């Protein structure tokens, strides 16, 4: 049996046209995704998948986000589902592009050239593909414009935006040309009637060309899979959501050799900044806009300060809280050099990963608001914002952006135009509706606590040391108290390692049970201003957790 070869005047059935077009689009889409992945891995250029996420994420409500987390089984599974969904969606769009291309050629079949007159691709296709690539690039750029400042090598914002546009143009061009090439290999050859006797030869030739097309797509799929596995290996999936709590807690959270500082990242792969090309711009409502290199900043007089960071997702007793010694330049020092105008109300921060955050100018002018480049005596680790990040005592971790690239000073009119006043990446989603100031919190870390109970029982008459932390935002801690009888009575704990006003304190308490059975140990703290910790429990979503840490204890004879 041999395949029937249509004559020059015949048209292939519509379902064949659509089928070959869709397959050509899918295979070309694999080449496009491979191009995007390689540019991301080798050059740090952002992929449309990441830019779409950053564009959409702040627009969904925090309630929908938490519901999605619960359905996915956590933030990492949600990220992975989003990645696979985005990749599949882009392949489908590429497939549709292939169908449009095939139908376009079919509609122009009267202009068809004979096979031996064709080149590598059907020349008629350029009239569709070139405008299509440009239109697709323009459309995506328009939709993603606010996020195009993202660049994972830390290029200055204008350069980052140009690179993002160029990345899309390259990737979409690969897809467009791939559709032309692969469609030419896949479709059934057209031949004049006089050549019908050569149909068996032409059938074998068509099979070889189709095998070549599928082989190209398969090779792209294999290399894409390997590239995605590499990106996964260096991605945030292994450490995003890491907590620091339990008996191991120290005054200064270790960052070497095993990074134990708590971790939260919106990214699939965190930035890997090329410090030689990195710059910090300070612009906006200032008299003297400035651009700083990393060398400029490290040459300025620096300060060191111990500061605790706490995530707005911190629930009572959880571990999304850590303490470190930070070194850098006070933000007021930099602002003095650029001379803010009198009507400045808000400071807007941009990061290399597309993150943005704001807070009031009054907070920016506090001497402890730090532009930091060292952590615990070492350069900032990559995952903690190398080369530069903000340290803003007293405000939730979301207000401390990492991988800083730009600071913009706004007046009220600017803030309204940018729809950023009092807002940020997470704030726009609905986090921190009641404010961003960290409430006083305390926690029992030792003996080991799992859930709401101690792992091991206590014994009547046997002394046990309890240990934990207390943190008052930027107000310090003046007192820690423990109750061992369900809150009926309270006794003072010893603040064994006092913190500063902007760092946590470590406390100890020696407890000797007198009665067997079950009881509840509770810790509460008073901040440096004399205000007691809020006793009422509040879940961390969306305004941060409050309440006393309560842990059940079993006491045996």
C-alpha positions as CSV (number, residue, x, y, z in Angstrom):
1,X,0.0,0.0,0.0
2,X,1.2,3.5,-0.8
3,X,0.0,6.9,0.3
4,X,-2.1,8.7,-2.3
5,X,-0.4,11.9,-3.3
6,X,-2.7,14.8,-4.0
7,X,-2.3,16.5,-7.3
8,X,-1.4,20.1,-7.6
9,X,-5.0,21.1,-7.8
10,X,-6.2,19.0,-4.9
11,X,-6.4,20.3,-1.3
12,X,-5.7,18.1,1.7
13,X,-8.7,17.4,4.0
14,X,-9.3,20.1,6.5
15,X,-8.7,17.8,9.5
16,X,-5.3,16.9,8.1
17,X,-4.5,20.6,7.6
18,X,-5.5,21.3,11.2
19,X,-3.8,18.3,12.6
20,X,-0.4,18.9,10.9
21,X,-0.6,22.6,11.8
22,X,-1.3,21.9,15.5
23,X,1.5,19.3,15.7
24,X,3.9,21.8,14.0
25,X,2.9,24.4,16.6
26,X,3.4,22.1,19.5
27,X,6.8,21.0,18.3
28,X,7.8,24.7,17.7
29,X,6.4,25.5,21.1
30,X,8.9,23.1,22.7
31,X,11.7,24.9,20.9
32,X,10.3,28.2,22.2
33,X,10.1,26.9,25.8
34,X,13.6,25.6,25.5
35,X,14.9,29.0,24.4
36,X,13.2,30.7,27.3
37,X,14.6,28.1,29.8
38,X,18.1,28.5,28.5
39,X,18.0,32.3,28.5
40,X,16.7,32.1,32.1
41,X,19.4,29.6,33.3
42,X,22.4,31.1,31.5
43,X,21.6,34.8,31.4
44,X,19.0,35.4,34.1
45,X,16.5,36.7,31.6
46,X,12.9,36.4,33.0
47,X,10.5,34.0,31.4
48,X,6.9,35.0,30.5
49,X,5.8,32.3,33.0
50,X,7.5,34.3,35.8
51,X,6.3,37.6,34.6
52,X,2.7,36.4,34.2
53,X,2.8,35.1,37.8
54,X,4.1,38.5,39.1
55,X,1.5,40.3,37.1
56,X,-1.4,38.2,38.3
57,X,-0.4,37.4,41.9
58,X,-1.1,40.8,43.5
59,X,-4.5,41.0,41.7
60,X,-5.9,37.9,43.4
61,X,-7.4,38.1,46.9
62,X,-5.5,36.7,49.9
63,X,-8.5,34.5,50.6
64,X,-8.3,33.0,47.1
65,X,-4.5,32.6,47.5
66,X,-4.9,30.7,50.8
67,X,-7.7,28.6,49.4
68,X,-5.4,27.7,46.5
69,X,-2.6,26.8,48.9
70,X,-4.8,24.5,50.8
71,X,-6.1,22.8,47.6
72,X,-2.5,22.4,46.2
73,X,-1.1,21.2,49.5
74,X,1.4,24.0,50.1
75,X,3.2,26.8,48.4
76,X,5.8,24.6,46.6
77,X,3.1,22.3,45.1
78,X,1.1,25.5,44.1
79,X,4.2,26.9,42.4
80,X,4.8,23.6,40.5
81,X,1.2,23.4,39.4
82,X,1.4,27.0,38.2
83,X,4.6,26.2,36.2
84,X,3.2,23.1,34.6
85,X,0.0,24.8,33.8
86,X,1.8,27.8,32.3
87,X,4.0,25.6,30.2
88,X,1.0,23.6,28.9
89,X,-0.9,26.8,28.2
90,X,2.0,28.1,26.1
91,X,2.2,24.9,24.1
92,X,-1.5,25.1,23.4
93,X,-1.2,28.7,22.2
94,X,1.7,27.6,20.0
95,X,-0.4,24.8,18.6
96,X,-3.2,27.2,17.8
97,X,-0.6,29.4,16.1
98,X,0.4,26.4,14.0
99,X,-3.3,25.8,13.0
100,X,-3.7,29.4,12.0
101,X,-0.5,29.1,9.9
102,X,-1.7,25.9,8.2
103,X,-5.1,27.4,7.4
104,X,-3.5,30.5,6.1
105,X,-1.4,28.5,3.6
106,X,-4.4,26.4,2.6
107,X,-6.3,29.6,1.8
108,X,-3.4,30.7,-0.4
109,X,-3.1,27.3,-2.1
110,X,-3.6,28.9,-5.5
111,X,-0.3,30.6,-5.1
112,X,1.4,27.3,-4.3
113,X,4.8,26.5,-5.7
114,X,5.9,23.1,-6.7
115,X,7.9,21.2,-4.2
116,X,11.2,21.4,-6.1
117,X,10.8,25.2,-6.2
118,X,10.4,25.5,-2.5
119,X,13.2,26.4,-0.1
120,X,13.5,25.4,3.6
121,X,10.2,27.0,4.4
122,X,7.2,28.1,2.4
123,X,8.0,31.7,1.5
124,X,4.3,32.7,1.7
125,X,4.4,32.1,5.4
126,X,6.6,35.1,6.2
127,X,3.7,37.5,5.4
128,X,1.9,35.9,8.4
129,X,4.6,34.9,10.8
130,X,6.6,38.2,10.9
131,X,3.6,40.4,11.7
132,X,2.3,37.7,14.0
133,X,5.5,37.5,16.1
134,X,5.6,41.3,16.3
135,X,2.0,41.5,17.3
136,X,2.3,38.7,19.9
137,X,5.4,40.4,21.4
138,X,3.7,43.8,21.5
139,X,0.6,42.3,23.1
140,X,2.5,40.4,25.8
141,X,4.7,43.4,26.5
142,X,1.7,45.6,26.9
143,X,0.0,43.2,29.3
144,X,3.2,42.6,31.3
145,X,4.6,46.1,31.2
146,X,4.6,46.7,35.0
147,X,6.7,43.6,35.6
148,X,9.3,44.1,32.9
149,X,11.7,45.7,35.3
150,X,12.5,42.1,36.5
151,X,15.9,40.8,35.7
152,X,17.5,38.0,37.7
153,X,21.0,39.2,37.1
154,X,20.1,42.6,38.6
155,X,20.4,44.9,35.5
156,X,19.3,48.5,36.1
157,X,15.5,48.9,35.4
158,X,15.7,50.5,31.9
159,X,18.1,47.8,30.8
160,X,16.0,45.1,32.5
161,X,12.9,46.2,30.6
162,X,14.8,46.2,27.2
163,X,16.1,42.7,28.0
164,X,12.7,41.4,28.9
165,X,11.2,42.7,25.6
166,X,14.1,41.2,23.6
167,X,13.7,37.8,25.3
168,X,10.1,37.7,24.2
169,X,11.0,38.7,20.7
170,X,13.7,36.0,20.5
171,X,11.4,33.3,22.0
172,X,8.4,34.1,19.9
173,X,10.6,34.3,16.7
174,X,11.9,30.8,17.5
175,X,8.3,29.6,17.7
176,X,7.2,31.4,14.5
177,X,10.1,30.1,12.4
178,X,9.8,26.7,14.0
179,X,6.2,26.5,12.9
180,X,7.2,27.4,9.3
181,X,10.0,24.8,9.3
182,X,8.2,22.0,11.0
183,X,5.0,22.5,9.0
184,X,7.0,22.2,5.8
185,X,8.5,18.9,7.1
186,X,5.2,17.5,8.3
187,X,2.7,18.3,5.7
188,X,2.0,15.9,2.7
189,X,4.0,16.9,-0.4
190,X,2.1,18.3,-3.4
191,X,3.1,17.0,-6.8
192,X,1.9,17.5,-10.4
193,X,-0.2,14.7,-12.0
194,X,2.7,13.7,-14.2
195,X,4.6,12.7,-11.1
196,X,1.9,10.4,-9.6
197,X,4.0,7.4,-10.7
198,X,6.7,8.6,-8.3
199,X,4.2,8.5,-5.3
200,X,5.9,5.6,-3.5
201,X,9.2,7.5,-3.5
202,X,7.5,10.7,-2.4
203,X,5.7,8.8,0.4
204,X,9.0,7.5,1.8
205,X,10.4,11.1,1.5
206,X,7.4,12.4,3.5
207,X,7.9,9.8,6.2
208,X,11.6,10.8,6.5
209,X,10.7,14.4,6.8
210,X,8.0,13.8,9.4
211,X,10.4,11.6,11.4
212,X,12.9,14.5,11.2
213,X,10.3,17.0,12.5
214,X,9.2,14.8,15.4
215,X,12.9,14.1,16.1
216,X,13.6,17.8,16.4
217,X,10.6,18.2,18.7
218,X,11.7,15.2,20.8
219,X,15.3,16.6,21.1
220,X,13.9,19.9,22.3
221,X,11.7,18.1,24.8
222,X,14.7,16.2,26.2
223,X,16.9,19.2,26.5
224,X,14.0,21.2,28.0
225,X,13.4,18.5,30.6
226,X,17.1,18.5,31.6
227,X,17.1,22.4,31.8
228,X,14.0,22.4,33.9
229,X,15.4,19.8,36.2
230,X,18.5,22.0,36.6
231,X,16.4,25.1,37.3
232,X,14.4,23.1,39.9
233,X,17.6,22.0,41.6
234,X,18.8,25.6,42.1
235,X,15.3,26.9,42.7
236,X,13.5,27.9,45.9
237,X,11.6,24.6,46.3
238,X,14.1,23.1,48.7
239,X,14.1,26.0,51.1
240,X,11.0,28.2,50.6
241,X,9.0,28.2,53.8
242,X,12.0,27.1,56.0
243,X,11.4,27.8,59.7
244,X,13.7,28.4,62.6
245,X,12.4,27.2,66.0
246,X,12.9,24.5,68.6
247,X,15.8,23.7,71.0
248,X,18.4,24.7,68.4
249,X,17.4,28.4,68.5
250,X,20.4,30.7,69.3
251,X,20.6,34.4,69.8
252,X,22.0,34.9,66.3
253,X,20.4,32.7,63.7
254,X,23.2,30.8,61.8
255,X,23.7,31.4,58.1
256,X,26.8,29.1,57.7
257,X,27.4,26.3,57.0
258,X,23.7,25.3,56.9
259,X,21.5,28.3,56.4
260,X,18.9,28.2,59.2
261,X,17.4,31.7,58.8
262,X,13.8,31.5,57.9
263,X,13.0,31.6,54.2
264,X,10.0,32.9,52.2
265,X,10.3,33.6,48.5
266,X,7.7,34.3,45.8
267,X,10.2,33.1,43.1
268,X,10.7,29.9,41.3
269,X,14.4,30.6,41.1
270,X,15.9,33.4,43.2
271,X,18.0,36.1,41.5
272,X,21.7,35.5,41.0
273,X,23.0,39.1,40.8
274,X,26.0,40.0,38.7
275,X,27.4,42.7,41.1
276,X,29.6,44.3,38.4
277,X,26.6,45.3,36.3
278,X,24.3,45.9,39.3
279,X,23.3,49.5,40.2
280,X,21.1,51.2,42.9
281,X,19.1,54.1,41.5
282,X,17.5,56.7,43.8
283,X,15.0,58.7,41.8
284,X,11.7,60.5,42.1
285,X,10.9,63.6,44.2
286,X,14.5,64.4,44.9
287,X,16.8,67.3,44.1
288,X,19.8,65.2,43.3
289,X,19.0,61.7,41.7
290,X,21.9,59.3,42.2
291,X,23.1,56.0,40.9
292,X,25.3,53.9,43.2
293,X,27.6,51.0,42.4
294,X,28.2,48.3,45.0
295,X,31.7,49.7,45.6
296,X,30.2,53.2,46.2
297,X,28.0,51.8,49.0
298,X,30.6,49.7,50.7
299,X,33.0,52.6,50.7
300,X,30.5,54.7,52.8
301,X,30.5,54.8,56.6
302,X,28.6,51.7,57.7
303,X,26.8,50.5,60.9
304,X,26.1,47.1,62.3
305,X,22.9,46.3,64.1
306,X,21.2,43.2,65.4
307,X,17.7,43.0,64.0
308,X,15.0,40.4,64.0
309,X,12.8,39.7,61.0
310,X,9.3,38.2,61.3
311,X,7.1,37.1,58.4
312,X,3.5,38.3,58.3
313,X,2.6,34.6,57.9
314,X,4.1,33.9,61.3
315,X,1.5,32.0,63.4
316,X,1.8,31.8,67.2
317,X,4.5,29.3,68.0
318,X,5.8,28.9,64.4
319,X,9.3,29.5,63.1
320,X,9.0,32.2,60.5
321,X,11.1,34.5,62.6
322,X,14.9,34.8,62.8
323,X,17.6,37.2,64.1
324,X,20.9,38.3,62.6
325,X,23.6,40.9,62.7
326,X,23.3,43.2,59.7
327,X,25.8,45.7,58.3
328,X,25.1,48.4,55.8
329,X,24.4,52.1,55.3
330,X,21.5,53.8,57.1
331,X,18.9,54.8,54.5
332,X,18.7,58.3,55.9
333,X,22.4,58.7,54.9
334,X,21.5,57.9,51.3
335,X,18.4,60.1,51.3
336,X,20.4,63.0,52.6
337,X,22.6,62.8,49.5
338,X,19.7,62.9,47.1
339,X,17.8,65.6,49.1
340,X,14.1,64.6,49.2
341,X,11.7,67.4,48.3
342,X,9.5,68.7,51.1
343,X,6.3,67.0,49.8
344,X,7.6,63.4,49.8
345,X,5.3,61.1,51.7
346,X,6.2,57.6,50.5
347,X,9.2,55.6,49.5
348,X,8.8,52.9,46.9
349,X,11.4,50.1,46.6
350,X,12.0,47.9,43.5
351,X,13.8,44.6,43.5
352,X,15.5,42.6,40.8
353,X,12.9,39.8,41.0
354,X,10.0,42.2,40.2
355,X,9.1,42.7,43.9
356,X,8.1,46.1,45.1
357,X,7.2,47.5,48.5
358,X,6.4,50.9,50.1
359,X,6.4,52.5,53.5
360,X,6.1,56.1,54.8
361,X,9.0,58.5,54.6
362,X,9.0,58.8,58.4
363,X,10.0,55.2,58.7
364,X,12.6,55.6,56.0
365,X,14.2,58.4,58.0
366,X,14.6,56.3,61.2
367,X,18.3,55.7,61.8
368,X,17.8,51.9,62.2
369,X,16.3,51.6,58.7
370,X,19.2,50.0,56.9
371,X,20.4,49.3,53.4
372,X,22.3,46.1,54.2
373,X,25.0,44.3,52.3
374,X,26.4,41.9,55.1
375,X,24.7,39.4,57.3
376,X,26.4,37.9,60.4
377,X,29.8,39.3,59.2
378,X,29.6,37.9,55.7
379,X,28.3,39.1,52.3
380,X,24.6,38.6,52.1
381,X,23.8,35.1,50.9
382,X,22.1,34.9,47.5
383,X,18.8,33.8,49.0
384,X,18.8,36.6,51.5
385,X,19.2,39.4,48.9
386,X,22.7,39.7,47.7
387,X,24.1,42.2,47.0
388,X,21.7,44.6,48.8
389,X,18.5,44.4,50.8
390,X,16.4,46.5,53.1
391,X,16.3,46.0,56.9
392,X,13.2,47.8,58.4
393,X,12.9,47.1,62.1
394,X,9.4,46.8,63.5
395,X,7.7,46.1,60.2
396,X,6.8,42.6,58.8
397,X,9.3,40.8,56.6
398,X,7.4,41.7,53.5
399,X,8.5,45.3,54.1
400,X,12.2,44.3,53.9
401,X,12.7,43.7,50.1
402,X,15.7,41.8,48.9
403,X,17.9,42.2,45.7
404,X,17.2,45.9,45.8
405,X,17.7,47.8,42.5
406,X,15.8,51.1,42.8
407,X,14.4,53.5,45.4
408,X,11.8,56.0,44.3
409,X,10.5,58.9,46.5
410,X,6.9,59.8,45.9
411,X,4.5,62.6,46.9
412,X,0.8,62.0,47.4
413,X,0.1,62.6,43.7
414,X,2.8,60.2,42.5
415,X,1.5,57.6,45.0
416,X,-2.0,57.9,43.7
417,X,-0.9,57.6,40.1
418,X,1.1,54.5,40.8
419,X,-1.6,53.1,43.0
420,X,1.1,52.1,45.4
421,X,0.5,54.4,48.4
422,X,0.7,52.1,51.5
423,X,0.8,49.1,49.2
424,X,3.2,46.5,47.9
425,X,3.4,43.2,46.2
426,X,1.6,41.3,49.0
427,X,-0.2,44.3,50.4
428,X,-2.2,44.7,47.1
429,X,-3.4,41.1,47.5
430,X,-4.8,42.0,50.9
431,X,-2.1,41.2,53.5
432,X,-1.7,43.6,56.4
433,X,-5.1,45.3,56.1
434,X,-4.8,46.4,59.7
435,X,-1.2,47.6,59.4
436,X,2.3,46.4,59.1
437,X,3.6,46.9,62.6
438,X,4.7,43.6,64.3
439,X,2.8,42.9,67.5
440,X,4.6,41.6,70.5
441,X,5.0,37.8,70.4
442,X,6.7,35.0,72.5
443,X,7.2,31.3,72.1
444,X,8.3,28.2,73.9
445,X,11.1,26.4,72.0
446,X,12.4,23.9,74.5
447,X,11.8,21.1,75.4
448,X,10.8,20.2,71.9
449,X,7.3,21.1,71.0
450,X,5.3,19.4,68.2
451,X,2.0,21.0,67.4
452,X,0.3,22.1,70.7
453,X,2.1,19.6,73.1
454,X,5.6,18.8,74.3
455,X,7.1,15.7,72.8
456,X,8.2,14.1,76.1
457,X,6.4,13.9,79.4
458,X,7.6,15.6,82.6
459,X,8.0,14.0,86.0
460,X,6.7,15.2,89.3
461,X,9.5,16.8,91.4
462,X,12.0,16.9,88.5
463,X,13.3,20.3,87.5
464,X,13.1,21.1,83.8
465,X,14.4,24.2,82.0
466,X,12.0,25.8,79.5
467,X,13.5,28.1,76.9
468,X,12.1,30.4,74.2
469,X,12.1,33.8,72.5
470,X,10.2,37.0,72.9
471,X,10.0,39.8,70.3
472,X,8.5,43.2,70.5
473,X,9.1,44.5,67.0
474,X,11.0,47.8,67.4
475,X,9.9,48.2,71.0
476,X,12.1,45.7,72.8
477,X,11.1,43.3,75.6
478,X,10.9,44.2,79.3
479,X,9.3,41.1,80.8
480,X,8.5,37.5,80.1
481,X,6.1,35.4,82.2
482,X,5.1,31.8,82.4
483,X,2.0,30.1,83.6
484,X,2.0,26.4,84.4
485,X,-1.7,26.1,85.5
486,X,-3.7,27.0,82.5
487,X,-3.2,30.8,83.0
488,X,-4.4,30.9,86.6
489,X,-1.1,32.3,88.0
490,X,2.0,33.7,86.4
491,X,5.7,33.8,87.4
492,X,8.5,35.8,85.8
493,X,11.0,34.1,83.5
494,X,14.6,35.0,83.3
495,X,15.6,37.0,80.2
496,X,18.9,35.1,79.7
497,X,20.0,36.9,76.6
498,X,18.4,40.4,76.4
499,X,17.9,41.8,72.9
500,X,17.9,45.4,71.7
501,X,14.8,47.4,70.9
502,X,14.8,45.9,67.4
503,X,15.8,42.3,68.2
504,X,14.4,39.3,70.0
505,X,15.3,38.3,73.6
506,X,15.9,34.7,74.8
507,X,14.4,33.6,78.0
508,X,14.6,30.6,80.4
509,X,12.4,29.3,83.2
510,X,12.9,26.4,85.6
511,X,9.8,24.4,86.2
512,X,9.3,21.7,88.7
513,X,5.9,20.0,88.4
514,X,4.1,19.2,91.6
515,X,1.1,17.3,90.3
516,X,0.7,14.6,87.8
517,X,-1.7,14.7,84.9
518,X,-2.1,17.2,82.1
519,X,-1.6,20.9,82.3
520,X,-0.9,23.8,79.9
521,X,2.2,25.9,79.9
522,X,1.7,29.5,78.6
523,X,4.2,32.2,77.8
524,X,3.4,35.9,77.5
525,X,5.6,39.0,77.1
526,X,5.5,42.7,77.7
527,X,7.2,45.1,75.3
528,X,9.7,47.8,76.2
529,X,6.9,50.4,76.3
530,X,5.1,48.4,79.0
531,X,2.3,47.1,76.7
532,X,1.4,43.5,77.3
533,X,1.2,40.9,74.5
534,X,-2.3,40.5,73.0
535,X,-3.8,37.4,74.5
536,X,-6.5,36.7,71.9
537,X,-5.6,34.3,69.2
538,X,-5.7,35.5,65.6
539,X,-4.7,33.4,62.6
540,X,-1.8,35.0,60.6
541,X,-4.0,35.5,57.4
542,X,-4.2,38.3,56.5
543,X,-3.0,40.5,59.3
544,X,-0.4,38.5,61.1
545,X,-0.8,36.2,64.1
546,X,-1.5,37.2,67.7
547,X,-2.1,35.4,71.0
548,X,-0.3,33.6,73.7
549,X,1.7,30.4,72.9
550,X,0.0,27.6,74.8
551,X,1.6,24.1,75.0
552,X,0.1,21.1,76.7
553,X,2.3,19.1,79.1
554,X,1.9,15.5,80.5
555,X,3.3,15.0,84.0
556,X,3.9,11.5,85.3
557,X,4.7,10.3,88.8
